[in-house]
């Protein structure tokens, strides 16, 4: 019986986290889900959100901008499109991105091609600010 | 001798050329290092992606998604990945020659070829030959990011789903080492995984899918293609710098050789001039004596 799970968080540009942890809570497509050791095989789409993982009493946060998670009994592989560790997030930049996206969204209608894109940018900025707190 | 001055001037110009090639070599070496690091950093993602796609696709079978199922090959898309800049030896010409051969052998026959190109060299090459290109991506290689791979993947997948072509082949320089790049042609999609059907089933439990296997495949496969393209672009960039480094290194060596040859020539000419002058003086003195 594994008593920990190995969390591997990769983005297209780099390997962000590779650690043995006690618990992972990820922002799934249909809501957050928690993973403890000996979880059943599971494959989920991730939405934009904050991924948390616990090691002992210490909880760390990573902002992820969508992707996938593959869960097996002793492993969680997160393939995120973009991801940033909470401690690396530049809050000012996130805030500026938020402001920019908000302004842009006001001028766009729901049918515009870039609406979804800007909306995604807005969500990512919100999540990054939330993770950094 | 007037020749002396000409040779001196020549040496000067070769020297400054040598300085430029030397600087370019050093710049390429630094860029190569960075490109290599980028390849290494991107490897985990691509590897994991492959594992997961293989596992899911193996279980789902061919019909689960259009990107998995091959259909009759009538039109083929060829993505040619070159560099934006030259002065990198045979890097582009080898690749373009292979691509051109592919066009000759496969075009015109039963199949039609739709061309996509990355890099200015691909565009120039095919424009000269008046081969129409569907789309070209210029100036992306210097500041390569995943977003560029996404864009290329989107265009290719879009065309495939619209049935504008039935297969996508990618031609690029594979990065073996700083001095060796190999031209490769790879089928990008439809993705052909060996049908792991039985062995995967024997592996026991299928995944739980959230939201569903179908939807996961529909988002996973494009991502997989993106990751593949990203890898190819990274390799090509690293290969370009490697090739340029080698080319500039040999150019620098040639310059050194040329300078030493010219110096020899110059010394000979100077010697000849001195000898001639001496002869004249001696000749003059002899004449006075007589």
Contacts between the chains, C-beta under 8 A, distances in Angstrom:
chain1	res1	chain2	res2	distance
A	8	B	44	7.4
A	8	B	48	7.2
A	10	B	44	4.6
A	10	B	45	4.2
A	10	B	48	5.7
A	11	B	45	6.2
A	12	B	42	6.1
A	12	B	45	5.0
A	12	B	46	8.0
A	12	B	146	4.3
A	12	B	149	7.6
A	12	B	226	7.5
A	12	B	227	6.3
A	12	B	230	5.8
A	13	B	38	7.5
A	13	B	41	6.1
A	13	B	42	6.3
A	13	B	45	7.7
A	13	B	145	7.8
A	13	B	146	6.1
A	14	B	41	4.2
A	14	B	42	7.4
A	14	B	44	7.8
A	14	B	45	7.9
A	15	B	41	6.9
A	15	B	44	4.4
A	15	B	45	7.6
A	28	B	210	5.8
A	29	B	210	6.0
A	29	B	211	5.7
A	30	B	210	5.7
A	30	B	211	6.1
A	33	B	210	7.7
A	40	B	205	7.1
A	40	B	208	6.1
A	41	B	205	5.1
A	41	B	206	7.2
A	41	B	207	4.7
A	41	B	208	6.7
A	42	B	207	5.9
A	42	B	208	4.6
A	42	B	209	8.0
A	42	B	210	7.2
A	43	B	52	7.2
A	43	B	56	6.7
A	43	B	207	4.2
A	43	B	208	7.2
A	43	B	209	5.4
A	43	B	210	7.3
A	43	B	216	5.9
A	44	B	209	7.5
A	44	B	210	4.1
A	44	B	216	7.8
A	45	B	210	6.9
A	45	B	211	6.7
A	45	B	215	7.0
A	45	B	216	6.1
A	45	B	219	5.9
A	68	B	52	6.9
A	68	B	216	7.5
A	68	B	219	7.7
A	68	B	220	6.4
A	68	B	223	7.5
A	70	B	48	7.7
A	70	B	52	5.2
A	70	B	207	7.7
A	77	B	48	5.3
A	77	B	52	7.3
A	79	B	45	6.3
A	79	B	48	5.7
A	79	B	49	6.1
A	79	B	52	7.2
A	79	B	223	7.5
A	81	B	146	8.0
A	81	B	223	7.7
